[in-house]
Amino acid sequence: MRAPRSSLIFQVLAMRYIERILQPGETLVYSGRIHWIVYLPAVALAVVALAILTQAKSGPTGLSWLIASIAFWLAAAVTFASAWFRRWTIEIDVTNRRVVYKEGFIKRHTIEMNMDKVESVDVDQTIFGRLLNYGDVTVHGTGEGWETLHNIGAPLELRNHVTAR
């Protein structure tokens, strides 16, 4: 019995990009992610909204405080949704043959580099990044560069999987 067409479309959308592009004999070694720190601006906006809400008292200025609080709550929700979508649509994968970076949902941007072309991997972490285990990763290849990947969770682990052969 054949699966309905809508079910197949859902399965393809639910499947990760790397699962669709693996070549015969190629295996997934490591999958990296964007760190949860991308949610921090949304949390900061929510804290401001909560602080403003505590100022909303009855009286002529109470309504103004309430409107300002609602505006900050909406900004926090939009910022959170944007960060979640970004984190959901970015994939960083290392296979036994290549490094693959994919971002986007409808408009897709991918970068792939064969493992034999990788020269070095740079990891940049701030003090806060070291404490929370996130940072920026740049993969350098022979004759080609690669854009820096920002706010990557466990960047040293990603580097170790790329450089280990």
Beta strands, then each sheet from edge to edge (+ up, - down):
strand 1: 28-32
strand 2: 91-95
strand 3: 98-103
strand 4: 109-114
strand 5: 118-124
strand 6: 134-141
strand 7: 149-153
sheet 1: 1+ 2- 3+ 4-
sheet 2: 5+ 6- 7+
end
